[in-house]
Amino acid sequence: MNVKKITLLMLSAVMAFSFTGCSKKDSGEEQKKFDEFMKQEFVESMEQSYPNTHIILENPKDYGVDTSKTKVQIDKELNETTMKENKELNEKSAKAFKEFDRDTLSDEQKETYDIYSYMLDYTTEMNDSKFDYMSMPLESMTGMHTQLPTLFSDWTLRNEQDVKDVITLMKSVRPYMDSILAYTKKQEEKGTLMLDIKSVKEYCEKVVKEDVNSSVLTGLNESIDNLKLGDDKTKQYKAELKKAFQEYFLPAYSDIIKTMKELDSSKNNTLGLSHMKNGKEYYELLFKQATGTDKSIEDIKKELNSMSRSSLLAVQSVISKNKNLYDEYVNGKIKTKYKDFESMLKDLDKDIKDDFPSVGTLNYRIRPIGEDLASGGVAAYFNIPALDGTTPKQIRVNMLEDALNVQSLETFSTVAHEGIPGHMYQIAYAYKNVKDPWRNSMASFLGYTEGYATYTELYALKYLDGVSADAVKLQQNMVVYQDCLIALADIGIHYEGWTKEDLSNFLEENGLGVSDVSDFYNQLQANPTAFLSYYVGYVQIANLKKDAQEELKDKFNDRDFHEAILKSGAAPFHVVEENVKDYIESAK
């Protein structure tokens, strides 16, 4: 035996162990630091944004948020200085985050780590200077010009200070919007302008036309009345609010109209992002952000094509058995028993008990969207409640005749999507089970949140009394088929460079030919990835369910599957997939 050799080997092993022991971070200390980091990320996110703080927290001090550091304004003005500041803040967070060793964290912290890491990665990539001036703050569907009226009309006033602050907030609208318009003119200069000028202009003209009859003022005045501050104060605050609205809010919209008229249409890209320098690469990042998946666009296309084919086959199967049913579907003759939204939610709350985990009693109210803010394109929406809120959750519904027919299958699905078991239930579950305030407020994964809500709007159709199983199957599969085609069209326009003619040919080949595709093309072109969160997100959840059903067969249980996909709250799909895998293993 070579004693010397063994001794050297042992010494090497001891040295290796010693170096490992010295370099390995203390798990307890690392976990404590990680919690402190995430808390600080949350606090800074709140302190940097007055709207965030007001909407997300009723009692900011309880979360360590110092509101004296927060300027009452819509947001920082959009210019090169603030863009640089935002990049520096992101770099600072990235540097601190990369110090953490994921292996030393608890299981729950690892999940938070993965969620934060996903958002950090695409944000860092988007901050590359080659993508400067490519973001679109005036998208026709979700641009700031559409968000501000809704923001103010839904604004919660909890006390007298809130009234003073909302007047100050109103005064920040014009300088903020003017910075967006200056940014838009820069886009025109740099060749990155991609805007539905006509749509933006028409929306703003509608706002200006309403003048002081706007739902913005009527909604806030109603909230001031509800505070019961006394006649003199109430009258004074209403007068100050009206003055701020007339001097800052309305002029901001007049400024937008003026700028839209001045823009050179020849410098506006009316095709997809792929027709712009770095546009295809930018779309890949938007795609990752919107869908919450690391899958390639080509892989997602395969999934969408597969799902559309299977849905079409299901539709054909139903029609082959009942040819009249399709005519009834197309002509809108398939009706539910419901005459109001409250009854739908009441029944859904009861019907889902066996299929979804309990979140306790949901306190909510349903209110109409103001007629001046309503449009045929928005059927309803759910207002995000405060983390520590005690007031009823709120769903807004569009009462215009061209938006909702109360008895239609689409309306029932919309109520399920926004309410139970959709967004209202989904957020209630997260607030109850996910303890990290950053994850519940700042983790933005629309692919998951909207994909889940789209899944539930179709799932909930099974609860309808008086609607045949074939009618439900037809509705579900027609919606999925059309949704998949819309998602494929978005990819076609922005990633593959489709023209209107290409889109028309695609729709005709898939049985959805229309005489003029201009409106549809313009909507997708001016709002890249706007629908992908819903439709690609749905496909991810549907495929996870299919995999679980095939693996578990008779042991599959809807309630347990739903608990698995809800478990982590808003998250990228690789996190959701791990939860489903855990469910499958535990159910075998």
Number of C-alpha atoms within 10 A of each C-alpha: 5 6 8 9 10 11 11 11 12 12 12 12 12 12 12 12 12 12 11 11 11 10 9 11 14 12 15 12 11 19 19 11 13 22 15 12 16 20 17 15 15 21 19 16 17 28 20 17 19 21 21 17 21 19 19 21 20 17 15 17 10 10 14 15 20 15 17 8 13 16 17 20 20 23 17 15 19 18 15 12 9 12 16 12 12 13 17 13 12 15 16 11 14 16 11 11 17 10 10 17 16 18 12 17 22 14 11 12 18 16 16 22 18 16 23 21 15 19 19 17 13 15 17 13 13 19 17 10 9 13 16 14 20 21 17 21 18 23 23 23 19 13 14 18 22 18 12 16 19 17 16 17 21 18 19 18 19 14 14 15 9 16 23 14 16 22 19 18 22 23 22 21 24 22 18 18 25 19 15 20 20 14 21 25 19 15 20 20 12 13 16 25 25 26 23 21 20 12 17 20 20 12 17 19 15 14 23 19 12 13 15 16 12 20 22 24 19 15 16 21 20 13 19 23 14 13 14 12 14 9 9 8 13 18 15 11 18 20 13 15 22 18 16 20 23 17 15 19 26 20 17 24 23 17 16 22 20 12 18 22 13 10 15 13 15 8 15 17 19 19 20 28 26 20 17 18 14 14 19 18 16 22 20 18 17 20 25 23 24 24 30 29 23 15 13 11 17 10 11 20 17 12 17 24 17 13 21 23 15 15 22 19 14 18 21 16 14 19 17 12 10 13 11 10 19 20 13 13 16 9 9 14 14 20 17 18 14 15 12 11 16 14 12 22 19 11 13 21 18 10 17 16 13 10 15 17 16 15 16 10 8 14 10 14 12 17 13 13 23 20 12 15 19 18 17 12 10 15 22 23 19 18 16 15 21 19 18 14 13 10 13 12 19 20 21 19 24 22 20 17 10 11 17 19 17 20 18 18 24 21 22 26 24 23 28 28 29 27 30 27 27 25 25 24 23 21 23 19 20 19 21 11 15 18 11 17 18 19 21 20 21 17 18 19 25 21 31 29 26 26 26 29 28 27 26 23 25 23 16 21 22 15 13 19 10 10 16 13 14 16 20 20 18 23 20 22 22 18 16 24 23 18 22 28 20 19 23 22 23 26 27 19 23 27 22 15 17 22 17 19 13 14 21 21 15 18 18 13 10 14 8 12 14 11 7 11 15 13 10 14 22 18 17 23 27 25 22 22 23 21 20 26 25 25 27 29 27 26 24 25 23 16 13 18 18 12 15 21 17 11 15 16 11 8 13 18 15 14 15 17 22 18 18 19 24 25 18 22 23 29 28 27 23 15 20 22 16 13 19 25 15 12 20 20 12 8 14 10
